[in-house]
């Protein structure tokens, strides 16, 4: 039945979404007065996503994806900030769809929200209504038990408002948002929706009173009279006073203790159960809208800092082009300020060796490239003014050092295991990010391993970025095999400091002495500290 289907805003070909049976049971328990709030969130966060060639265990920790989601994505509407469903957002970002048309489907929704202020306002209002209805289902039931009829009627009232807002507010949409209107109108055509409307209209407009009041000069009521009273007889829930009296008398004669409140409560429950499949689908729209509104929140956060974002052009030409690329992780906390840079290559599956001093921005560059690929291939805003990216078949990142108490191998052994995992896990067309490859052993052995990795990557043909401090080795590669690799170096200004820009070439020095001097690690300063300890100061 069309009215029961999820109006999927994340996939070109609609998917089933969350576990329908389990979600329906949890919502019914909540409607009846139970408190399964956390479990409702768990089921919604586990909603089905399309197939993806990306495997989060190969890159999520190295790219600090959880920090990106919690620190850079937000939904703030009229100064009200809404708590996000972080697990669902993280799943969406870590599993970009394999289907390019689905990526373009998502981009079209963001473009329409960008250019149409009225549609965006209706989208935000629908998100508010869905959020409030879900909050009612998840709310502690201590207060609800005091007025169960009022609580249940409030949920049904929100449901009708959401259905009407969807049907009317998105009819003009040209993107996938039009699915909201289609779903809303499909529900409105059902007998279940008409029953809901009749119930709410009857509850809110049972009868009409006309009063006559006469006031004295002191403002006190001198006369109060009910001039007329009429009940809405056209509503299917209407029963005449004679029928209400007869039904109550019949119940008393049969010794049933059933009051008017019990009848109303049972009627409300019956209406809810009829409409429950549709409500189960509508609540899942909240997570889908949150993906787009959170991406817009990321764009607003970046633009407030003078940084520009864009929607990526994917798979249109060999190589890549990133202008104004920045690392969004540097926006978290506000203590650092991202410095945009630009990168480009016209080659298919380029392998780039990146050199330069410590604290020059190499590691941050790898993270920025990886996050740009994830966000771009997810159909969301990329941290770059313009972005042309390959359609990657996967992502592998080895950027941070991992050590554990029970770690069987040393640093080099662990890194070699990561190299093996690389070749076990990714194929041609993947994006590979390797930071300071084999820095945990002596240079001669490390160079041999790095050379082997580069040879195999050339056969595998991913797009790869590899940072290294082996400057002589990089220079030899450039001389012996010109054109085989691309080389990027950190740009250094006249004061021998990094500009956080990357230009073609190979660094001539790691500037270790300059870094040591800036951090106060010189022979003179350390000697002074030693002398202080010896003198007892």
DRENBA-728035 format. One record per residue (C-alpha): x, y, z. Coordinates in steps of 0.25 Angstrom, whole numbers, plus 5000, padded with zeros to 4 digits. Example, Ala and Ser with C-alpha at 12.3 -4.5 7.8 and 13.67 -1.06 7.14 Angstrom:
<nodes>
504949825031;505549965029;
</nodes>
This chain:
<nodes>
500050005000;500650134996;500250215008;501050115017;502350135009;503550215014;503650345005;505150315004;505950445002;507350375002;507250274990;506850284976;506150144977;505450154990;505850055001;505049985012;505650065024;505650025038;505149885043;503649915041;503149805051;504049845062;503849995061;502349975060;502349895073;503249995080;502350115076;501050045080;501650015094;502050165095;500650205091;500050105101;500950175112;502250095112;503550155111;504450095100;505050225096;506550185095;506150065087;505350145077;506550225074;507350095072;506450045062;506350175054;507850185054;507950045048;507150085036;507550015023;508450085014;508850055000;510049964996;511450034998;512849994994;513350075006;513649995019;513750085031;514750005039;515750045028;515750195030;514750245040;515650255052;516850315044;515950425039;515250445052;513950425046;513150425059;513750555063;513350615049;511950575051;511850625066;512650755064;512350805050;510950755047;509750825053;508350865052;508051005057;506651065054;506351205059;507451195070;506851055074;507950945073;507350805072;508050685077;508550595065;508350445063;509850435062;509950285059;509050295047;509850415042;511150345044;510650225036;510150305024;511550375023;512350255025;511550175014;511450265001;510550194991;511150114980;510150174970;510550304964;509050344961;508750334976;509850434979;509250524969;507850504975;508350554988;509150674982;507850714975;507150724988;508250814994;508250904982;506750924983;506850954998;507951054995;507251134984;505751124989;505651195003;504151165004;504351015002;505451015011;504551075022;503550975020;504550865021;505050925034;503650935039;503350785035;504650745043;504150815055;502850745055;503450615053;504450635064;503350675074;502450555070;503650465072;503950535085;502550505090;502750355087;504050355095;503650445106;503550385120;502150335123;501950385137;501250505132;500550435121;499950335131;499150455137;498450495124;498650375115;497550425106;498150565104;499550505102;498950415091;498150515084;499450605084;500150505076;499050485066;498950635065;500350645061;500150535051;499050605044;499850735044;501050655038;500250585027;499550715023;500950795023;501550685014;500350685004;500250835003;501650885005;502450804995;501550794983;502450894975;503750824978;504550784966;505550694974;505350564982;504650654992;503350634984;503250494990;502850565003;501650624995;501350484988;501350415002;500550515009;499450514998;499450364998;499150365013;498050475011;497350385001;497150265011;495950235020;496850235032;497250375030;495850425029;495550345042;496650425048;496150555043;494750525048;495250485062;496150615064;495050705058;493950635067;494950645079;495250795077;493850845072;492850755079;491850865082;491651015081;491051105092;490451245090;490551315104;489851445108;490551525119;490151655126;491251735133;491051845143;491851975144;492851905154;493151795144;492351685151;491451595144;490051625147;489351525138;489851395131;489051315122;489251205111;488551255099;488751135090;489551005089;489750925077;490550795075;491250755062;490250645056;491050635043;492250565049;492250415049;492650405063;491450485068;490350415076;489050475081;488850505096;487750395095;488750295089;489850325099;488850315111;488350185105;489750125103;490150155118;488850095123;489049965115;490449955121;489949975135;488849875133;489949775129;490749815141;491949865132;492749985138;493050055126;493150205126;493150305115;494650325117;494850175114;494050185101;494850305096;496150245100;495850115092;495350195080;496650275080;497450145081;496650085069;496950205060;498450205064;498550055060;497950085047;498950195044;500150125051;500750075038;500750215032;501350275045;502450175045;502850215031;502750365034;503650365046;504750315038;504750435029;505250515041;506650445040;506650475025;506350615027;507350625037;508450585027;508150705018;507950805029;509150755037;509950775024;509450915022;509850935036;511250895033;511250995021;510751105030;511751085040;512851085029;512351205023;512251285036;513751265036;514051315022;514151175017;513351125005;512750985002;512150924989;511550794983;512550714977;512650674962;512850524962;513550434952;513450534940;514850534936;516150474941;516950524953;516350624963;516250774965;516050834979;516050984981;515951044994;516050905001;516150915016;516150815028;514750835035;515250765048;516050895050;514750965052;514350885064;514550965077;514851095070;516351095075;516951075061;516651135048;516651045035;517551105024;516951065010;517951004999;517750954985;518150824978;517950774964;518350654955;517950624941;518450484942;517650364944;517950294957;519050384961;520050344972;520550464980;521750474989;521650584999;522850645006;523150755016;523450795030;522650745042;521550835046;521450875032;520050825030;520350685023;519450605032;518350705032;518350705017;518150555016;517050565026;516350675018;516550595005;515850475011;514750555017;514450625004;514350494997;513450435007;512550555008;512550574993;512250434989;511150435000;510450544992;510750655002;511450785004;513050765002;514050855010;514550924997;514051044989;514050954976;514250804976;514450704964;514650564970;514850424964;513750324967;514550244977;514250094979;514750094993;515550175004;516750135012;517450225022;518650195031;518850335037;518950315053;519750225061;519050125069;519650055081;518949965091;519349895104;519249755098;519849795084;520649675079;521549755069;522349875071;522150005063;522749955050;522049815051;520749885053;520949975041;521349855032;520049785036;519349915032;520049905018;519549765017;518149805020;518249915010;518549814999;517549715004;516449815005;516449914993;516449904978;516649984966;516050124967;516050134982;516650254990;517850224998;518450315009;519750275016;520450365026;521950355029;522050215023;523050125030;523550235039;523750135050;525050065045;526350105040;526350185027;527050075018;526049965022;524850065021;525250115007;525249975002;523849955008;523250085003;523850054989;523149924989;521849984993;521950094982;522249984971;521049904975;520150034976;520550064962;519949934958;518749944966;518450084961;517750154972;517750304975;518850304986;519450414995;520650375003;521450465012;522950435015;524150495022;525150415013;525450535004;526750474997;525850354994;524750444988;525750524980;526350394974;525050344970;524750474963;526050464955;526050314952;524650304948;524150444943;522650444941;522350324949;521950394962;521450534965;522150614976;521550714985;522350794996;521950885007;522151035003;523151105012;523151255013;524351355014;524351325030;524451185028;523051155032;521951075026;520851145018;520051015019;519951015004;520450904995;521250924982;521950834972;523250784976;524050714987;524450785000;525950805001;525950805017;525050765028;525350885036;525550805048;526450905054;525451025052;524350935058;525250905070;525651055072;524151095071;523850985082;525051025091;525750895089;527150955086;528450915093;528551055100;527151045106;527250905110;528550925116;527951035125;526850945130;527950845134;528750945141;527450995149;527250845154;528750835157;528750965165;527450925173;526651035168;
</nodes>
